[in-house]
Amino acid sequence: MEKRKWPWKKKSSEKSGGESESSESISSHSERFSEDQEAIRASANEDAQSPEVTSEAKKIDDDDVDDDEVKENVKTLTEKLSAALVNVGAKEELVKQHSKVAEEAVAGWEKAENEVAAVKQQLDAAVQQNLSLDVKNSHLDGALKECVRQLRQARDEQEKRIKDALAETSRDWEAKKVDFERQILDLEKEKSSLKHELVSCRGELEVVAIERDLSARAAETASKVHLESIKKVARLEAECRRLQSVARKSPPLQFKPPAKKSIAACSLEIDMMDDFLEMERLAARESASEQASSDEPLTAELDSMTRRVADLENMLEKSEAERSELQIALDETVDALKAAESRIVEAEIRCNELHNEFAAAYETNESLEYQLGTMEEESRNMASSIDSLRAESENDRNISAGIKTKCRELESELARTIQLQQITLDELRNELTAAYETKESLESQLSTMKAEAIAMSSSVDSLKAEIEEERKLSAQQTTKCQELENELTKIILELDLQQRTHSNSEPRVKQEDLAVAADKLAECQKTIASLGRQLQSLTTLEDFFIDTSSIPGFSRDPSSSDTGELWRLPSNGAFDAGHLANGSKDSSRSSSSSPSSTNHVMAAKNWNGFGKFFIRSKSVADHDNGQE
């Protein structure tokens, strides 16, 4: 027998052309059915022309024709069902693809909107940053101008203060210098005058010292003279005593008290010289009257000596007074010299202080000049920083302008992309609405097919019973075929034996017998082929029912079926000669297996085909039973 495959064992790439293939398969099967009918009619005519065709051969031919029709109907129905399933699956896939594309388009549109919002936010941030940079730049320009103005003003004021301070310090220093020079000149003049005075004082002191020496010498000479005069006085006293002793012999009363005086005590006390002289004078005066003639030279000498001593004492007093005055003048000159030296030291200290002040003023001037240089350097640095800030502001402005142009370009591109996405979205919406409409139409068709499937599920049981009867009949027919084959083999063997035995006697009869045997053999082969085709159709129908019962979407309960699932039909293998030997096993297995669920079914045309198949198979079975 020929090996045939079910039409739903095609690749997934051929699903798009499901409808065209189904139509082509239907047309091809119809052509095959017409060819089979013509062949059956031709064979029927040949059987009618042959006078030796029996009624059993006619019955087998009718069964063969019915089996072919049933087979073709089953094939067309299965192909239509597979085509419908493929079409529905393709449309479901198309609907899913359209919905997926629509979701992707919506997601892309939302993403584009989010990107537009992000770009707008970036643009707003850039604009705000640009505005803040402009404000900052204006503030920096104002601050820079103010700093430059303050710097210039501070530099001018500082230069003015420095110049004023330098002029004032120079004037003060010049004035102080002139004063100190004048003071130095005065002090030098005073010093020179003091030196002259000191020289004169030294000369005077030398003179005074010489005079003192002279006075000392004069005093020594005076003391010597005084001693001599004392000696002379002592001699005079001794002579006076002698005279007194002489005169004592005739002493007058008025000379007695003075004789008792001690002349030695007067010589020991130099300070009492005046008293002694007075006493001498008194004595001389008292004795002048008596001894005027003898004592006049002595008294004159004594008076001259006393006068000389008084002069010497006066000179000594004068020299002492002059000495004290000179000492005082010397002390004053020394004090003046010390004061002048102290003033000179103070003047030197003041000069040093002025020099230090001048050095400090010079250092302050240098520090001010250094500060001025640093301020000028800072001003140059600030000017360079201002230039860099201006360059940065220009760069920021250029960047902001570039960002604005880019934002405009992005906005234009975004508007174009939004328009394109809107167009594609409209197209996808139209396609989606068309897909929804097709889906609704398919769902309506599916609901009708479900109703038909529910109606057909009731006839499946009866169909199974009839299939069991057909299987029994096919088994009987196979046994009959085997018997006929055995008979044919026996006849052929007999004919061979007869041909061998009667080869010479009856060649004509043998030829007729051989023709009859050949006709019978052809008829037997036809009946065997028709029985094989019938059995193949029965097995394929059984496999179809088994496959439809194994499909999860094909059930009697329409509520349990899911419209969203795809129809997946299992692919069966080709029918071979093993099915004939395992017919009883397949029948028992198919009878024991009950369908749990039914798949989506065809339209009303397919149901009419099934009806014809059931009626024709039933009529064939009744005809066979009647013949038996």
C-alpha positions in Angstrom: 0.0 0.0 0.0 1.0 3.6 -0.5 2.3 5.6 2.4 0.5 8.8 2.9 1.0 11.7 5.3 -1.5 14.0 6.9 -1.6 17.5 5.5 -1.0 19.2 8.9 2.6 17.7 9.0 3.9 20.7 7.1 6.5 23.2 8.3 5.7 26.3 10.1 7.0 28.4 7.3 4.1 27.2 5.0 1.4 28.5 7.4 1.0 31.8 5.5 -0.1 30.0 2.4 -2.6 27.8 4.3 -5.7 28.9 2.5 -4.2 28.6 -1.0 -2.7 25.1 -0.2 -6.0 24.0 1.3 -7.9 25.1 -1.8 -5.3 23.4 -4.0 -5.5 20.3 -1.9 -9.3 20.3 -2.1 -9.2 20.7 -5.9 -6.6 18.0 -6.2 -8.6 15.6 -4.1 -11.7 16.4 -6.1 -9.8 15.6 -9.3 -8.5 12.4 -7.7 -12.1 11.5 -6.6 -13.4 12.1 -10.1 -10.5 10.0 -11.6 -11.2 7.2 -9.1 -14.9 7.3 -10.0 -14.1 7.1 -13.7 -11.7 4.2 -13.0 -14.4 2.5 -11.0 -16.9 3.0 -13.7 -14.5 1.6 -16.3 -13.8 -1.4 -14.2 -17.5 -1.8 -13.7 -18.0 -1.7 -17.4 -15.3 -4.2 -17.9 -16.9 -6.4 -15.3 -20.2 -6.1 -17.0 -18.7 -7.0 -20.4 -16.9 -10.0 -18.9 -19.5 -12.8 -18.7 -17.7 -14.6 -16.0 -17.8 -11.8 -13.3 -19.7 -13.0 -10.3 -21.9 -11.1 -8.0 -19.2 -11.1 -5.3 -16.9 -9.1 -7.6 -19.6 -6.5 -8.2 -20.2 -6.2 -4.4 -16.4 -5.8 -3.9 -16.3 -3.1 -6.6 -19.2 -1.2 -4.9 -17.4 -1.5 -1.6 -14.2 -0.2 -3.3 -16.0 2.8 -4.7 -17.6 3.6 -1.4 -14.3 3.2 0.4 -12.7 5.6 -2.1 -15.4 8.1 -1.6 -15.2 7.8 2.1 -11.4 8.1 2.0 -11.6 11.2 -0.3 -14.2 12.8 1.9 -12.1 12.2 5.0 -9.1 13.6 3.3 -10.9 16.7 2.1 -12.4 17.2 5.5 -9.1 16.8 7.3 -7.4 19.0 4.8 -10.1 21.7 5.2 -9.9 21.3 9.0 -6.1 21.6 8.9 -6.3 24.6 6.5 -8.9 26.3 8.8 -6.7 25.6 11.8 -3.6 26.9 10.0 -5.5 30.0 8.9 -6.9 30.6 12.3 -3.4 30.1 13.9 -1.9 32.4 11.3 -4.5 35.1 12.0 -4.0 34.7 15.7 -0.3 35.1 15.2 -0.9 38.1 13.0 -3.2 39.6 15.6 -0.6 39.0 18.3 2.1 40.5 16.0 -0.1 43.5 15.4 -0.8 43.9 19.1 2.9 43.5 19.9 3.8 46.0 17.2 1.2 48.4 18.5 2.5 47.9 22.1 6.0 48.5 20.8 4.9 51.6 19.0 3.1 52.9 22.1 6.2 52.1 24.2 8.4 53.8 21.6 6.1 56.8 21.5 6.1 57.0 25.3 9.9 56.5 25.3 10.2 59.3 22.7 7.9 61.5 24.8 10.1 60.8 27.9 13.2 61.6 25.8 11.6 64.8 24.6 10.7 65.6 28.2 14.3 64.8 29.3 15.7 66.9 26.5 13.4 69.7 27.4 14.5 69.5 31.0 18.1 69.5 29.9 17.3 72.5 27.7 15.6 74.3 30.6 18.5 73.4 32.9 21.0 74.7 30.2 19.0 77.9 29.8 18.8 78.4 33.5 22.5 77.7 33.8 23.1 80.1 31.0 21.0 82.8 32.7 22.8 82.1 36.0 26.1 82.3 34.2 25.1 85.6 32.6 24.0 87.0 35.9 27.2 85.7 37.5 29.2 87.2 34.7 27.5 90.6 35.1 28.1 90.4 38.8 31.7 89.5 38.2 32.1 92.3 35.7 30.6 94.8 38.2 32.7 93.3 41.0 35.8 93.4 38.8 35.2 97.0 37.8 34.6 97.9 41.4 37.8 96.1 42.5 39.7 97.8 39.7 38.3 101.2 40.8 39.0 100.5 44.5 42.5 99.2 43.6 43.3 102.3 41.6 41.8 104.6 44.3 43.7 102.7 47.0 46.9 102.8 44.9 46.5 106.5 44.3 45.7 107.2 48.0 48.6 105.0 49.0 51.0 106.8 46.6 49.7 110.1 47.9 50.1 109.0 51.5 53.5 107.6 50.8 54.5 110.9 49.1 53.0 113.0 51.9 54.7 110.8 54.5 58.0 110.9 52.7 57.8 114.7 52.2 56.7 115.2 55.8 59.4 112.9 57.1 62.0 114.4 54.9 60.9 117.9 56.0 60.9 116.8 59.7 64.2 115.1 59.2 65.7 118.2 57.5 64.3 120.4 60.2 65.6 118.1 62.9 68.9 117.8 61.1 69.2 121.6 60.9 68.3 121.9 64.6 70.7 119.2 65.6 73.4 120.7 63.4 72.7 124.1 65.0 72.7 122.5 68.4 75.9 120.7 67.6 77.5 124.0 66.5 76.3 125.7 69.6 77.5 122.8 71.7 80.8 122.9 69.9 81.0 126.7 70.4 80.1 126.2 74.1 82.6 123.3 74.2 85.3 125.5 72.8 84.4 128.3 75.2 84.4 125.9 78.0 87.7 124.6 76.9 89.0 128.1 76.9 87.5 128.7 80.3 89.0 125.5 81.5 92.4 126.5 80.1 92.0 129.9 81.8 90.8 128.2 85.0 93.7 125.9 84.8 96.0 128.9 84.4 94.3 130.7 87.2 94.5 127.5 89.3 98.2 127.3 88.5 98.5 131.0 89.5 96.5 130.3 92.6 98.6 127.3 93.4 101.7 129.4 92.8 100.2 132.1 95.0 99.3 129.5 97.6 102.8 128.2 97.5 104.0 131.7 97.8 101.5 132.4 100.6 102.6 129.2 102.3 106.2 130.3 101.9 105.2 133.7 103.1 103.3 132.1 106.0 106.3 130.0 106.8 108.5 133.1 106.6 105.8 134.9 108.7 105.7 132.1 111.1 109.5 132.1 111.3 109.4 135.8 111.7 106.7 135.4 114.3 108.7 132.8 116.1 111.6 135.1 115.9 109.3 137.9 117.2 108.1 135.5 119.9 111.7 134.8 120.7 112.3 138.5 120.7 109.2 138.9 122.8 110.5 136.2 125.1 113.7 138.0 125.3 111.8 141.2 125.8 109.8 139.5 128.5 112.9 138.1 130.0 114.4 141.5 129.8 111.1 142.9 131.1 111.3 140.4 134.0 114.7 141.5 134.6 113.6 145.0 134.4 110.7 144.1 136.7 113.0 142.3 139.0 115.1 145.4 138.9 112.1 147.5 139.3 110.7 145.2 142.0 113.1 146.5 144.3 111.1 149.6 144.0 107.9 148.3 142.5 105.0 150.5 141.9 101.6 149.2 142.8 100.1 149.3 139.4 102.5 146.8 137.9 101.9 143.9 140.2 98.8 142.2 138.8 100.1 141.9 135.2 103.2 140.2 136.4 101.3 137.2 137.4 100.2 136.3 133.8 101.6 133.3 132.0 103.4 134.3 128.8 104.1 130.6 128.0 100.3 130.0 127.6 100.1 132.8 125.0 102.9 131.2 123.0 101.1 127.8 123.0 97.9 129.3 121.8 98.4 131.0 118.4 94.8 131.8 118.3 95.1 134.0 121.3 97.7 136.0 119.6 95.5 139.0 119.2 94.7 139.0 122.9 98.3 138.6 123.6 99.1 141.5 121.3 96.4 143.5 122.9 97.8 142.6 126.2 101.2 143.6 124.9 99.7 146.8 123.6 98.1 147.4 126.9 101.3 146.6 128.6 103.1 148.7 126.2 100.6 151.5 126.7 100.7 151.1 130.4 104.4 151.0 130.3 104.6 153.5 127.6 104.4 156.3 130.0 107.2 154.8 132.0 109.4 153.3 129.4 108.5 155.4 126.4 112.0 156.2 125.7 113.3 152.6 125.9 110.4 150.7 124.4 109.5 152.8 121.4 111.7 150.8 118.9 110.5 147.6 120.2 106.9 148.6 120.1 107.3 150.0 116.6 108.9 146.8 115.5 106.2 144.8 117.2 103.5 147.0 115.6 105.1 146.5 112.2 105.2 142.8 112.8 101.6 142.6 113.9 100.6 144.7 110.9 102.5 142.4 108.7 100.9 139.3 110.3 97.5 140.9 109.9 98.3 141.7 106.3 99.4 138.1 105.8 96.3 136.8 107.5 94.2 139.1 105.3 96.1 137.8 102.3 95.6 134.3 103.4 91.9 134.9 103.9 91.7 136.4 100.5 93.6 133.6 99.0 91.4 131.1 100.7 88.3 133.0 99.5 89.7 133.1 96.0 90.6 129.4 96.3 87.1 128.6 97.3 85.7 130.7 94.5 88.1 129.1 92.0 87.1 125.6 93.4 83.4 126.6 93.0 84.1 127.9 89.5 86.0 124.7 88.7 83.2 122.6 90.0 80.8 124.7 88.0 82.9 124.3 84.8 83.2 120.5 85.5 79.4 120.3 85.9 79.0 122.4 82.8 81.4 120.1 81.0 79.5 117.1 82.3 76.2 118.7 81.2 77.7 119.5 77.8 79.0 115.9 77.5 75.5 114.6 78.6 73.9 116.9 76.0 76.4 115.7 73.4 75.5 112.1 74.3 71.8 113.0 74.2 72.4 114.7 70.8 74.2 111.6 69.6 71.4 109.4 70.9 68.9 111.7 69.3 70.9 111.5 66.1 70.9 107.7 66.3 67.2 107.7 67.0 66.7 110.0 64.0 68.8 107.7 61.9 66.8 104.7 63.1 63.6 106.6 62.4 64.9 107.4 59.0 65.9 103.8 58.4 62.5 102.7 59.6 60.8 105.3 57.3 63.0 104.0 54.5 62.0 100.4 55.4 58.3 101.4 55.6 58.7 103.1 52.2 60.2 99.9 50.8 57.5 97.8 52.3 54.9 100.2 50.9 56.5 100.0 47.5 56.6 96.2 47.8 52.9 96.2 48.8 52.2 98.5 45.9 54.1 96.0 43.6 52.1 93.1 45.1 48.9 95.0 44.6 49.8 95.8 41.1 50.6 92.1 40.6 47.3 91.2 42.1 45.6 93.7 39.9 47.3 92.1 36.9 46.3 88.6 38.1 42.8 89.8 38.7 42.8 91.3 35.2 44.0 88.0 33.7 41.4 86.1 35.8 38.8 88.5 34.5 39.9 87.9 31.0 39.8 84.1 31.6 36.3 84.5 33.2 35.2 86.5 30.2 36.6 83.8 27.9 34.8 81.2 30.0 31.6 83.2 29.8 32.1 83.4 26.0 32.7 79.7 25.8 29.6 79.1 28.0 27.6 81.3 25.7 28.9 79.5 22.7 28.1 76.1 24.4 24.7 77.4 25.3 24.1 78.5 21.7 25.3 75.1 20.5 23.0 73.4 23.0 20.1 75.6 21.9 20.8 74.7 18.2 21.1 71.0 19.2 17.9 71.3 21.2 16.2 72.9 18.2 17.5 70.1 16.0 16.5 67.5 18.5 13.0 69.1 18.8 12.6 69.1 15.0 13.9 65.5 14.8 11.6 64.6 17.7 8.7 66.2 16.0 9.4 64.3 12.8 9.8 61.1 14.7 6.6 61.8 16.6 4.8 62.4 13.3 6.2 59.2 11.8 5.4 57.3 14.9 2.0 58.8 14.9 1.5 57.8 11.3 2.8 54.3 12.1 0.6 54.2 15.2 -2.4 55.1 13.1 -1.5 52.5 10.6 -1.0 50.0 13.4 -4.3 51.0 14.9 -6.0 50.5 11.6 -4.3 47.1 11.2 -5.2 46.3 14.8 -8.9 47.2 14.2 -8.8 45.1 11.1 -7.2 42.3 13.0 -9.8 42.7 15.8 -12.5 42.6 13.2 -11.0 39.5 11.6 -10.6 38.1 15.0 -14.2 38.7 15.8 -15.3 37.1 12.6 -13.0 34.2 13.3 -14.4 34.0 16.8 -17.9 34.0 15.4 -16.9 31.3 12.9 -15.2 29.5 15.8 -18.4 29.7 17.9 -20.4 28.3 15.0 -17.8 25.6 14.5 -18.0 24.9 18.2 -21.7 24.5 17.9 -21.2 22.2 14.9 -18.5 20.3 16.9 -21.0 19.8 19.7 -23.5 18.6 17.2 -20.9 16.3 15.7 -19.7 14.9 19.0 -23.1 13.2 19.4 -22.6 11.4 16.1 -19.1 10.4 16.9 -20.1 7.6 19.2 -22.4 6.1 16.5 -19.7 6.6 14.0 -17.3 4.7 16.2 -19.8 1.8 16.4 -20.2 1.9 12.7 -16.4 1.9 12.4 -16.3 -1.2 14.6 -18.7 -2.8 12.3 -16.7 -1.7 9.3 -13.6 -3.2 10.9 -15.4 -6.5 11.4 -16.5 -6.4 7.8 -13.0 -5.5 6.7 -11.6 -8.5 8.7 -14.2 -10.7 7.1 -13.2 -9.3 3.7 -9.5 -9.9 4.4 -10.3 -13.5 5.3 -12.3 -13.8 2.1 -9.4 -12.2 0.2 -7.0 -14.7 1.7 -9.4 -17.5 0.8 -9.7 -16.2 -2.7 -5.9 -15.9 -3.0 -5.6 -19.5 -1.8 -8.2 -20.6 -4.3 -6.4 -18.6 -7.0 -3.2 -20.3 -6.1 -4.9 -23.6 -6.2 -6.5 -22.8 -9.5 -3.2 -21.6 -10.9 -1.6 -24.8 -9.7 -4.4 -26.9 -11.2 -4.2 -25.0 -14.4 -0.5 -25.5 -14.5 -1.0 -29.2 -13.9 -3.7 -29.4 -16.5 -1.6 -27.4 -18.9 1.2 -29.8 -18.4 -1.0 -32.9 -18.7 -3.1 -31.6 -21.5 -0.6 -29.6 -23.3 -0.9 -31.5 -26.5 -4.5 -32.4 -26.5 -6.4 -29.3 -25.6 -4.4 -26.1 -26.3 -7.5 -24.1 -27.1 -9.3 -25.0 -24.0 -6.3 -24.2 -22.0 -6.1 -20.7 -23.5 -9.7 -20.0 -22.6 -9.1 -21.3 -19.1 -6.0 -19.2 -18.8 -7.9 -16.2 -19.9 -10.7 -16.9 -17.4 -8.1 -17.5 -14.7 -6.3 -14.3 -15.6 -9.6 -12.4 -15.4 -10.3 -13.9 -12.0 -6.8 -13.1 -10.9 -7.2 -9.5 -12.0 -10.6 -9.3 -10.2 -9.1 -10.8 -7.1 -6.2 -8.3 -7.2 -8.7 -5.4 -7.7 -10.8 -6.7 -4.7 -7.6 -7.0 -2.7 -6.6 -3.5 -3.6 -10.0 -2.1 -2.8 -10.0 -3.9 0.5 -6.6 -2.5 1.3 -7.7 1.0 0.4 -10.8 0.6 2.5 -8.8 -0.7 5.4 -6.4 2.2 5.0 -9.3 4.7 5.0 -10.7 3.1 8.1 -7.3 3.2 9.9 -6.8 6.8 8.8 -10.3 7.7 10.1 -9.6 5.9 13.3 -6.3 7.8 13.7 -8.1 11.0 12.9 -10.6 10.4 15.7 -7.8 9.3 18.1 -5.8 12.5 17.2 -8.9 14.7 17.6 -9.6 13.1 21.0 -6.0 13.7 22.0 -6.1 17.5 21.1 -6.7 19.5 24.3 -8.8 22.2 22.6 -11.4 19.8 21.0 -13.9 18.9 23.7 -17.6 18.5 23.9 -17.9 21.2 26.5 -17.6 24.5 24.7 -17.0 26.4 27.9 -13.8 24.5 28.5 -12.3 25.4 25.1 -9.9 28.4 25.0 -10.2 30.6 21.9 -6.8 32.1 22.4 -4.9 28.9 22.0 -3.5 27.7 18.7 -4.7 24.5 17.1 -1.9 22.0 17.2 -2.7 18.7 15.4 -0.4 15.8 16.0 1.3 14.3 13.0 0.6 10.7 12.3 2.9 8.3 10.5 2.2 6.8 7.1 0.0 3.9 6.8 1.8 0.7 5.9 1.1 -3.0 5.5 1.5 -3.6 9.3 -1.9 -2.1 9.9 -3.5 -5.0 8.2 -1.8 -7.5 10.5 -2.5 -5.2 13.6 -6.0 -4.4 12.7 -7.6 -6.2 15.6 -5.1 -4.5 18.0 -5.9 -1.0 16.5 -9.6 -1.7 16.7 -9.4 -2.8 20.3 -7.1 0.1 21.2 -9.4 2.6 19.5 -12.5 1.2 21.0 -11.0 1.3 24.5 -9.8 4.9 24.2 -12.5 7.4 24.8 -12.1 11.0 23.4 -11.7 13.5 26.3 -11.6 16.7 24.2 -12.4 17.8 20.7 -10.6 20.3 18.6 -12.1 23.2 16.5 -14.0 21.8 13.6 -14.9 22.9 10.1 -17.9 24.7 8.6 -21.2 23.4 7.3 -19.7 22.1 4.0 -17.4 19.7 5.9 -20.3 18.5 7.9 -22.1 17.7 4.7 -19.1 15.7 3.6 -19.1 13.8 6.9 -22.8 13.1 6.5 -22.3 11.7 3.0 -19.4 9.5 4.3 -21.5 8.1 7.2 -24.5 7.4 5.0 -22.5 5.8 2.2 -20.5 3.7 4.6 -23.7 2.6 6.4 -25.3 1.7 3.0 -22.2 -0.3 2.1 -22.3 -2.1 5.3 -26.0 -2.9 4.9 -25.4 -4.1 1.4 -22.6 -6.4 2.5 -24.8 -7.8 5.3 -27.6 -8.4 2.9 -25.3 -10.3 0.5 -24.0 -12.4 3.3 
